[in-house]
């Protein structure tokens, strides 16, 4: 009897494809244009501009714009590179501030006394000293600005906090005001409202009349364009005012 011939089952043909490389990186290894931070470098001195531009051009995270003025609307970050902050630089910073598409960083050789307050008023989000502006620090500065962060050298941050404290003590405290837009009395009464106290209870605790309590709370609600006491308490809590 002839023996049954064994046949191997036919192999099923399958076609496996390797994942297609990401189009944004397969040719150059660079992130796609949308994910890169567009940067405009402003400098009156062409040597300064070239130096910073050359550092950033080597980084794949950055799209360096060729013409800082013509491409200003495209820039997520504008870097102003200067020796000192003079009237011309302040005018440029003010102009950039009006461009809602960009946030501004300052790379400066010397920031004299009083200049820090000036650049903050001009809308500068971050400051880096030119002596420290190597490629890595420039990149960290650009990415921080693009992410909505503020960057200051430690000594400048200390100076800024000192100035804010001095302003609070000299200009606002004598009038019972604070940088939070609430007087001490307003903040105290809103805090009591947040604890569930009514007008009569607040009046007893503060030794004011009920009419005064109502007037103070009404003034807060009107000035901040809020709807009622609950809205005022929510606003104050969200903004860290109480």
TITI-951441 format. One record per residue (C-alpha): residue in three letters; chain; x negated, y, z negated. Coordinates in Angstrom, 2 decimals, decimal comma. Each point is the difference from the previous one (the first is absolute). Last residue first. Example, Ala and Ser with C-alpha at 12.3 -4.5 7.8 and 13.67 -1.06 7.14 Angstrom:
BEGIN
<pt 'SER' 'A' <-13,67 -1,06 -7,14>>
<pt 'ALA' 'A' <1,37 -3,44 -0,66>>
//
This chain:
BEGIN
<pt 'UNK' 'A' <6,68 86,51 -49,25>>
<pt 'UNK' 'A' <-1,30 1,61 3,18>>
<pt 'UNK' 'A' <-1,40 -3,21 1,47>>
<pt 'UNK' 'A' <1,54 0,61 3,42>>
<pt 'UNK' 'A' <2,34 -2,98 -0,04>>
<pt 'UNK' 'A' <0,97 0,70 -3,63>>
<pt 'UNK' 'A' <0,82 3,67 0,63>>
<pt 'UNK' 'A' <2,06 -0,80 3,11>>
<pt 'UNK' 'A' <1,95 -2,71 -1,81>>
<pt 'UNK' 'A' <0,68 2,33 -2,95>>
<pt 'UNK' 'A' <1,16 2,77 2,36>>
<pt 'UNK' 'A' <2,27 -2,42 1,92>>
<pt 'UNK' 'A' <1,55 -1,13 -3,27>>
<pt 'UNK' 'A' <0,48 3,62 -1,04>>
<pt 'UNK' 'A' <1,81 0,94 3,21>>
<pt 'UNK' 'A' <-0,40 0,62 3,72>>
<pt 'UNK' 'A' <-3,58 1,23 0,44>>
<pt 'UNK' 'A' <-1,26 3,05 1,89>>
<pt 'UNK' 'A' <-3,14 0,34 -2,17>>
<pt 'UNK' 'A' <0,94 3,49 -1,16>>
<pt 'UNK' 'A' <3,69 -0,83 -0,43>>
<pt 'UNK' 'A' <-0,49 -3,17 -2,06>>
<pt 'UNK' 'A' <-2,70 1,60 -2,15>>
<pt 'UNK' 'A' <2,12 3,12 -0,60>>
<pt 'UNK' 'A' <3,04 -2,11 -0,89>>
<pt 'UNK' 'A' <-2,08 -1,87 -2,58>>
<pt 'UNK' 'A' <-1,11 3,25 -1,62>>
<pt 'UNK' 'A' <3,48 1,52 0,12>>
<pt 'UNK' 'A' <1,66 -3,07 -1,56>>
<pt 'UNK' 'A' <-2,58 -0,08 -2,80>>
<pt 'UNK' 'A' <0,44 3,73 -0,59>>
<pt 'UNK' 'A' <3,80 -0,38 -0,19>>
<pt 'UNK' 'A' <-0,39 -2,85 -2,48>>
<pt 'UNK' 'A' <-1,98 2,33 -2,23>>
<pt 'UNK' 'A' <-3,66 -0,71 -0,60>>
<pt 'UNK' 'A' <-1,40 -1,68 -3,11>>
<pt 'UNK' 'A' <-1,79 -2,58 2,16>>
<pt 'UNK' 'A' <1,37 -3,12 -1,64>>
<pt 'UNK' 'A' <3,47 1,44 -0,68>>
<pt 'UNK' 'A' <0,34 1,42 3,52>>
<pt 'UNK' 'A' <-1,11 -3,30 1,55>>
<pt 'UNK' 'A' <2,66 -1,82 -2,02>>
<pt 'UNK' 'A' <2,72 2,45 1,08>>
<pt 'UNK' 'A' <-0,98 -0,22 3,67>>
<pt 'UNK' 'A' <-0,04 -3,80 0,13>>
<pt 'UNK' 'A' <-2,90 -2,31 -0,82>>
<pt 'UNK' 'A' <-0,51 -3,09 2,16>>
<pt 'UNK' 'A' <-3,80 -0,29 -0,24>>
<pt 'UNK' 'A' <-0,36 1,44 3,52>>
<pt 'UNK' 'A' <1,95 3,05 -1,21>>
<pt 'UNK' 'A' <-2,56 0,37 -2,78>>
<pt 'UNK' 'A' <-2,85 -0,05 2,52>>
<pt 'UNK' 'A' <1,84 2,57 2,06>>
<pt 'UNK' 'A' <0,16 2,25 -3,06>>
<pt 'UNK' 'A' <-3,73 -0,29 -0,70>>
<pt 'UNK' 'A' <-0,93 0,58 3,66>>
<pt 'UNK' 'A' <2,12 3,15 0,11>>
<pt 'UNK' 'A' <-1,50 1,32 -3,24>>
<pt 'UNK' 'A' <-3,57 -0,59 1,15>>
<pt 'UNK' 'A' <0,80 1,81 3,24>>
<pt 'UNK' 'A' <0,39 -2,15 3,09>>
<pt 'UNK' 'A' <-1,77 0,54 3,34>>
<pt 'UNK' 'A' <-2,55 -2,79 -0,82>>
<pt 'UNK' 'A' <-2,84 2,50 0,03>>
<pt 'UNK' 'A' <1,28 1,24 -3,33>>
<pt 'UNK' 'A' <1,86 3,02 -1,31>>
<pt 'UNK' 'A' <0,47 1,32 -3,53>>
<pt 'UNK' 'A' <-1,03 3,48 1,08>>
<pt 'UNK' 'A' <-3,30 -0,01 -1,93>>
<pt 'UNK' 'A' <-0,60 -3,59 1,20>>
<pt 'UNK' 'A' <0,17 0,87 3,70>>
<pt 'UNK' 'A' <-2,75 2,47 0,87>>
<pt 'UNK' 'A' <-2,93 -0,52 -2,35>>
<pt 'UNK' 'A' <0,47 -3,53 -1,32>>
<pt 'UNK' 'A' <1,40 -1,66 3,13>>
<pt 'UNK' 'A' <-2,46 1,79 2,27>>
<pt 'UNK' 'A' <-2,91 -1,07 -2,19>>
<pt 'UNK' 'A' <1,20 -3,61 0,07>>
<pt 'UNK' 'A' <0,27 0,09 3,79>>
<pt 'UNK' 'A' <-3,47 1,53 0,27>>
<pt 'UNK' 'A' <-1,50 -2,67 -2,27>>
<pt 'UNK' 'A' <1,67 -2,72 2,06>>
<pt 'UNK' 'A' <-1,52 1,44 3,16>>
<pt 'UNK' 'A' <-3,47 0,25 -1,52>>
<pt 'UNK' 'A' <0,14 -3,61 -1,17>>
<pt 'UNK' 'A' <1,07 -1,11 3,48>>
<pt 'UNK' 'A' <-2,89 2,01 1,42>>
<pt 'UNK' 'A' <-2,47 -1,75 -2,33>>
<pt 'UNK' 'A' <1,33 -3,43 0,93>>
<pt 'UNK' 'A' <-0,19 0,50 3,76>>
<pt 'UNK' 'A' <3,50 0,40 1,43>>
<pt 'UNK' 'A' <2,26 -2,32 1,99>>
<pt 'UNK' 'A' <3,78 0,21 0,44>>
<pt 'UNK' 'A' <2,02 -2,90 1,35>>
<pt 'UNK' 'A' <2,65 0,02 2,72>>
<pt 'UNK' 'A' <-1,19 -3,20 1,69>>
<pt 'UNK' 'A' <-1,53 1,97 2,90>>
<pt 'UNK' 'A' <-1,98 2,07 -2,51>>
<pt 'UNK' 'A' <-1,33 -3,15 -1,68>>
<pt 'UNK' 'A' <-0,91 -1,54 3,36>>
<pt 'UNK' 'A' <-1,92 3,11 1,09>>
<pt 'UNK' 'A' <-1,88 0,34 -3,29>>
<pt 'UNK' 'A' <-0,90 -3,69 -0,08>>
<pt 'UNK' 'A' <-1,35 0,33 3,57>>
<pt 'UNK' 'A' <-2,05 3,07 -0,89>>
<pt 'UNK' 'A' <-1,35 -1,78 -3,07>>
<pt 'UNK' 'A' <-1,06 -3,01 2,07>>
<pt 'UNK' 'A' <-1,65 2,06 2,75>>
<pt 'UNK' 'A' <-2,00 2,27 -2,30>>
<pt 'UNK' 'A' <1,46 3,27 -1,22>>
<pt 'UNK' 'A' <-1,67 0,37 -3,41>>
<pt 'UNK' 'A' <-2,09 3,09 0,88>>
<pt 'UNK' 'A' <3,02 1,35 1,85>>
<pt 'UNK' 'A' <2,05 0,14 -3,17>>
<pt 'UNK' 'A' <3,40 -1,63 0,36>>
<pt 'UNK' 'A' <3,35 1,66 -0,67>>
<pt 'UNK' 'A' <3,51 -1,39 0,37>>
<pt 'UNK' 'A' <3,60 1,14 0,53>>
<pt 'UNK' 'A' <-0,65 3,57 1,19>>
<pt 'UNK' 'A' <3,27 1,96 0,02>>
<pt 'UNK' 'A' <-1,38 3,54 0,23>>
<pt 'UNK' 'A' <0,86 0,59 -3,66>>
<pt 'UNK' 'A' <-2,27 -2,93 -0,85>>
<pt 'UNK' 'A' <-2,73 1,59 2,13>>
<pt 'UNK' 'A' <0,24 3,27 -1,93>>
<pt 'UNK' 'A' <0,10 -1,63 -3,40>>
<pt 'UNK' 'A' <-3,21 -1,82 0,83>>
<pt 'UNK' 'A' <-1,64 3,15 1,35>>
<pt 'UNK' 'A' <0,15 1,80 -3,34>>
<pt 'UNK' 'A' <-3,64 -0,65 -0,78>>
<pt 'UNK' 'A' <-1,80 -1,21 3,11>>
<pt 'UNK' 'A' <0,54 -3,19 1,96>>
<pt 'UNK' 'A' <-3,27 -0,71 1,74>>
<pt 'UNK' 'A' <-0,74 -2,43 2,85>>
<pt 'UNK' 'A' <3,61 -0,74 0,92>>
<pt 'UNK' 'A' <1,97 -2,90 1,45>>
<pt 'UNK' 'A' <3,66 1,02 -0,37>>
<pt 'UNK' 'A' <2,96 -2,30 0,57>>
<pt 'UNK' 'A' <3,32 0,92 1,57>>
<pt 'UNK' 'A' <3,23 -1,89 0,47>>
<pt 'UNK' 'A' <1,57 -0,05 3,46>>
<pt 'UNK' 'A' <3,42 -0,33 1,63>>
<pt 'UNK' 'A' <1,57 2,89 -1,95>>
<pt 'UNK' 'A' <-2,24 2,52 1,75>>
<pt 'UNK' 'A' <0,52 3,15 -2,09>>
<pt 'UNK' 'A' <-2,90 -0,94 -2,26>>
<pt 'UNK' 'A' <-2,32 -0,05 3,00>>
<pt 'UNK' 'A' <0,47 3,74 0,44>>
<pt 'UNK' 'A' <-0,65 0,68 -3,68>>
<pt 'UNK' 'A' <-3,19 -2,06 0,17>>
<pt 'UNK' 'A' <-1,16 1,93 3,06>>
<pt 'UNK' 'A' <0,64 3,34 -1,73>>
<pt 'UNK' 'A' <-1,88 -1,21 -3,09>>
<pt 'UNK' 'A' <-2,95 -0,96 2,21>>
<pt 'UNK' 'A' <-0,05 3,46 1,59>>
<pt 'UNK' 'A' <0,26 1,68 -3,41>>
<pt 'UNK' 'A' <-2,94 -1,94 -1,44>>
<pt 'UNK' 'A' <-0,25 -3,53 -1,40>>
<pt 'UNK' 'A' <-3,66 -0,99 0,20>>
<pt 'UNK' 'A' <-2,19 -2,22 2,19>>
<pt 'UNK' 'A' <2,83 -1,48 2,02>>
<pt 'UNK' 'A' <1,63 -3,22 1,25>>
<pt 'UNK' 'A' <3,81 0,06 0,25>>
<pt 'UNK' 'A' <1,41 -3,51 0,36>>
<pt 'UNK' 'A' <3,54 -0,30 1,37>>
<pt 'UNK' 'A' <1,79 -3,27 -0,68>>
<pt 'UNK' 'A' <3,11 -1,38 1,66>>
<pt 'UNK' 'A' <-1,05 1,78 3,18>>
<pt 'UNK' 'A' <2,33 -0,08 2,99>>
<pt 'UNK' 'A' <1,25 3,60 -0,34>>
<pt 'UNK' 'A' <-3,59 1,26 -0,19>>
<pt 'UNK' 'A' <-0,97 -1,55 3,35>>
<pt 'UNK' 'A' <-0,76 3,31 1,76>>
<pt 'UNK' 'A' <-1,75 1,45 -3,05>>
<pt 'UNK' 'A' <-2,06 -3,03 -1,04>>
<pt 'UNK' 'A' <-0,94 -0,95 3,56>>
<pt 'UNK' 'A' <-1,35 -3,55 0,32>>
<pt 'UNK' 'A' <2,12 -1,66 -2,66>>
<pt 'UNK' 'A' <-1,82 -2,67 -2,02>>
<pt 'UNK' 'A' <2,12 -3,11 -0,43>>
<pt 'UNK' 'A' <-1,15 -1,50 -3,28>>
<pt 'UNK' 'A' <0,24 -3,50 -1,47>>
<pt 'UNK' 'A' <-2,53 -1,32 2,53>>
<pt 'UNK' 'A' <-2,80 2,11 -1,55>>
<pt 'UNK' 'A' <-2,89 1,08 2,23>>
<pt 'UNK' 'A' <1,73 3,22 1,06>>
<pt 'UNK' 'A' <0,20 1,06 -3,64>>
<pt 'UNK' 'A' <-3,74 0,56 -0,49>>
<pt 'UNK' 'A' <-0,45 1,60 3,43>>
<pt 'UNK' 'A' <2,90 2,36 -0,63>>
<pt 'UNK' 'A' <-1,52 1,13 -3,31>>
<pt 'UNK' 'A' <-3,35 0,82 1,59>>
<pt 'UNK' 'A' <1,48 1,48 3,18>>
<pt 'UNK' 'A' <2,22 2,36 -1,97>>
<pt 'UNK' 'A' <-2,88 1,23 -2,13>>
<pt 'UNK' 'A' <-2,17 0,56 3,08>>
<pt 'UNK' 'A' <2,85 1,79 1,77>>
<pt 'UNK' 'A' <0,22 2,60 -2,82>>
<pt 'UNK' 'A' <3,52 1,41 -0,06>>
<pt 'UNK' 'A' <1,23 -3,34 -1,28>>
<pt 'UNK' 'A' <3,34 -1,78 0,35>>
<pt 'UNK' 'A' <0,12 -3,80 0,21>>
<pt 'UNK' 'A' <3,31 -1,50 1,13>>
<pt 'UNK' 'A' <0,75 -3,51 -1,25>>
<pt 'UNK' 'A' <2,52 -2,59 1,20>>
<pt 'UNK' 'A' <0,21 -2,85 -2,49>>
<pt 'UNK' 'A' <0,14 -3,37 1,76>>
<pt 'UNK' 'A' <3,02 -2,25 -0,31>>
<pt 'UNK' 'A' <1,83 1,40 3,01>>
<pt 'UNK' 'A' <-3,07 -0,16 2,22>>
<pt 'UNK' 'A' <-0,57 -3,68 -0,45>>
<pt 'UNK' 'A' <-2,74 -1,16 -2,36>>
<pt 'UNK' 'A' <-3,42 -0,55 1,61>>
<pt 'UNK' 'A' <-1,49 -3,41 0,91>>
<pt 'UNK' 'A' <-0,52 1,33 3,52>>
<pt 'UNK' 'A' <1,74 -2,39 2,33>>
<pt 'UNK' 'A' <2,05 -2,23 -2,26>>
<pt 'UNK' 'A' <0,79 2,74 -2,55>>
<pt 'UNK' 'A' <3,29 1,66 0,91>>
<pt 'UNK' 'A' <1,12 -2,86 2,14>>
<pt 'UNK' 'A' <-0,07 -2,33 -2,95>>
<pt 'UNK' 'A' <-1,50 -3,27 1,17>>
<pt 'UNK' 'A' <2,44 -2,50 1,38>>
<pt 'UNK' 'A' <0,50 -2,90 -2,36>>
<pt 'UNK' 'A' <-1,58 -3,14 1,40>>
<pt 'UNK' 'A' <2,38 -1,87 2,16>>
<pt 'UNK' 'A' <0,99 -3,57 -0,47>>
<pt 'UNK' 'A' <1,41 -1,99 2,87>>
<pt 'UNK' 'A' <1,42 -3,32 -0,85>>
<pt 'UNK' 'A' <0,10 -3,10 2,13>>
<pt 'UNK' 'A' <1,62 -2,90 -1,71>>
<pt 'UNK' 'A' <-2,24 -3,00 0,07>>
<pt 'UNK' 'A' <1,47 -2,96 1,75>>
<pt 'UNK' 'A' <0,60 -2,87 -2,32>>
<pt 'UNK' 'A' <-2,76 -2,61 0,24>>
<pt 'UNK' 'A' <0,99 -3,05 1,89>>
<pt 'UNK' 'A' <-0,42 -3,45 -1,37>>
<pt 'UNK' 'A' <0,34 -2,78 2,55>>
<pt 'UNK' 'A' <2,19 -2,79 -1,06>>
<pt 'UNK' 'A' <-1,83 -3,29 0,35>>
<pt 'UNK' 'A' <0,94 -2,20 2,91>>
<pt 'UNK' 'A' <1,56 -3,20 -1,06>>
//
